[in-house]
């Protein structure tokens, strides 16, 4: 175990304070990551409370640069495709983001908003949708994140973001 891994394993270090690169096992094969892109989710994502440490990785497909892979560092088979989203002009009202940030203690100025993306194959088409109702809110200064169900019930769980012909 490397010194950064040992520090993280004991919880003694803020992941953002550890610099350098590492390789993480994923269901897509090994992917390079950076220690400064590791985030803690003290409560885990919804339905996955036992998974608390994730790396935000570059998706290994140059056509998908708008997405990131939120990869569990505890389970190579658990990852989420996420889409970073603007807080000013994005699909979630700034007042709703401010309320959510206030409730969980993230300064709005330190917020990185990420939407969890679902990929579905329907016939020969691939459909993408984003969960606007339960975004991931990350404190960029502390590298701590939480998935939050927004108080405003008007946001869809499956907001279409695109479709494409499936590869044969």
SETORGU-549653 format. One line per 5 residues: number of its first residue (from 1); their letters; for each residue x, y, z of C-alpha. Coordinates in steps of 0.001 Angstrom, whole numbers, plus 524288, in hexadecimal, padded with zeros to 5 digits. Layout:
BEGIN
NUM	A	X:Y:Z; ...
This chain:
BEGIN
1	XXXXX	80000:80000:80000; 8055D:80D5B:7FC60; 8067C:8184A:8065A; 7FAB1:81F97:800A5; 7F297:81312:800B6
6	XXXXX	7F674:8106B:80ED6; 7F2C6:81E49:812BD; 7E5A1:81D04:80C11; 7E319:80F8F:811C5; 7E4A7:814CF:81F7E
11	XXXXX	7DC8B:820DF:81C7D; 7E814:82930:820B0; 7E8C6:83172:81481; 7E02D:839E5:80C1D; 7E0D0:833A4:7FE86
16	XXXXX	7E202:8410D:7F84D; 7EEA9:84343:7FFC9; 7F525:8373A:7F9E3; 7FAD1:839A5:7EC7C; 7FF16:83022:7E217
21	XXXXX	7F958:825CC:7D966; 7F44D:8180F:7DB9B; 7ED70:80D88:7D3DC; 7E049:80870:7D83D; 7D9C0:7FBCC:7D44E
26	XXXXX	7CC74:7FDFF:7CE0D; 7C28C:7F59C:7C70C; 7C7E1:7FBE8:7BA97; 7D5E8:7F7F3:7BDC0; 7E098:7FFBF:7C493
31	XXXXX	7DF53:80E90:7C3A1; 7E914:818CA:7C7FC; 7E4A5:82247:7D266; 7EA0D:82D38:7DAB9; 7E9A7:82D81:7E988
36	XXXXX	7E46A:83B5F:7E925; 7D857:835F4:7E215; 7D4A9:82CDA:7ED4A; 7C84F:83089:7F487; 7C280:82BE2:80146
41	XXXXX	7B3F6:82922:80231; 7B1DC:82707:810D7; 7A422:821BC:80E80; 7A70B:81B51:8016E; 79E61:81CDD:7F57F
46	XXXXX	78FFC:81997:7F733; 78EC1:80ADC:7F84B; 79D6F:808F0:7F9D0; 7A011:80E2C:8077B; 7AB85:804FA:809E5
51	XXXXX	7B33E:80B22:7FE98; 7B946:817D4:8031C; 7C591:81A8E:7FB3E; 7C4EE:81D87:7ECBD; 7CE12:8226E:7E23C
56	XXXXX	7C922:82B6B:7D794; 7CF85:825B3:7CB7B; 7CFF2:82971:7BD39; 7C715:82082:7B556; 7CFFE:818AD:7AC4D
61	XXXXX	7C8FA:81CE7:79FE3; 7CC8E:829B5:7992A; 7BE65:82B2A:79471; 7B9A4:82BCC:7A288; 7C1C9:836FA:7A800
66	XXXXX	7B5C6:83D84:7AE08; 7B49B:83223:7B79B; 7BCC5:82D26:7C306; 7BD32:81FD7:7C954; 7BA90:82050:7D7F5
71	XXXXX	7C1B0:813BD:7DB72; 7C0F1:80D43:7E8B6; 7CE8C:80B07:7EE23; 7C921:80006:7F692; 7C265:7F852:7EBB9
76	XXXXX	7C77F:7F7AA:7DDBE; 7B9FF:7F3A1:7D8FB; 7B317:7FFB5:7DE3E; 7B38C:80C3E:7D689; 7AA52:816D2:7D216
81	XXXXX	7AAF3:81F03:7C5DF; 7A969:82D17:7CA0C; 7A807:839A5:7C29F; 7ADA0:845FF:7C8A4; 7A365:85087:7C766
86	XXXXX	7A400:85F58:7C886; 79DFC:8651D:7D4BC; 79AA4:87230:7CE9D; 793DF:86E5A:7C1F3; 79144:85FF2:7C41C
91	XXXXX	78456:858C3:7C4FD; 78325:85A34:7D3D0; 77EEF:86756:7D939; 78952:86E67:7E102; 77FC4:87040:7EC49
96	XXXXX	77DD9:8617A:7ED2E; 78C94:85F67:7ECDE; 78E78:869C4:7F75C; 78468:8631F:80015; 78AC9:855C4:7FE3B
101	XXXXX	79871:85B31:80097; 793F3:8621C:80CDD; 78DCD:85592:81201; 79A5A:84DBD:81056; 7A460:85849:81359
106	XXXXX	7AA8D:85AE7:80618; 7AD63:86921:802B7; 7A6BC:86C12:7F5BF; 7B388:871F2:7F0D4; 7BA4F:864BE:7F2FE
111	XXXXX	7AFBC:85C95:7EC57; 7B21E:85345:7E10D; 7A523:84DD4:7DC56; 7A51C:84057:7D625; 7999E:83901:7D080
116	XXXXX	79959:82A2A:7D06E; 79731:82540:7C292; 78FF3:818E0:7BEE0; 792DB:811F2:7B20C; 78814:80974:7AC64
121	XXXXX	787B3:80192:79FE8; 77A61:801D1:79996; 77A31:7F9BF:78D2F; 785BF:7FE7B:7853D; 7864D:80BA9:78C1F
126	XXXXX	78DCF:80FF6:7982F; 7866E:819A5:7A0A3; 78CD5:82230:7AAEA; 785BD:828A8:7B616; 78A09:8308B:7C1DC
131	XXXXX	78464:8302A:7CF83; 780E2:83E47:7D294; 77961:83AA0:7DEDE; 78528:83505:7E636; 791B6:83BAE:7E1C6
136	XXXXX	79F16:839EE:7E7DD; 7A3BB:8465C:7EE8C; 7B25C:8472B:7F09D; 7B9F5:850C3:7F901; 7C58D:85395:7F00E
141	XXXXX	7CDB3:858DE:7FB45; 7CC16:84D46:80479; 7C9AC:842AC:7FA21; 7BDC6:83DDC:8016F; 7B14B:83AA4:7FA18
146	XXXXX	7A372:83695:7FCDE; 7985B:8320C:7F44D; 78C75:83A03:7F814; 77E1F:83864:7F4DC; 779C2:8463C:7F1FB
151	XXXXX	76E2A:84BA9:7F984; 767F8:850AE:7ECF1; 76090:844D8:7E77D; 75F8F:84A20:7D98F; 76CEA:8451B:7D533
156	XXXXX	76C5B:8386B:7CD68; 77427:82C4C:7D0DF; 775CD:8297C:7C255; 77849:8360A:7BAB4; 77BDA:83232:7ACC3
161	XXXXX	7892C:83745:7A8BC; 78AB6:8304C:79BE0; 789F6:823E4:793FD; 7925F:81DB7:789A4; 792E0:811D5:780F3
166	XXX	79850:8063D:7888F; 7A4F4:80058:783CC; 7A2E7:7F37A:77CBE
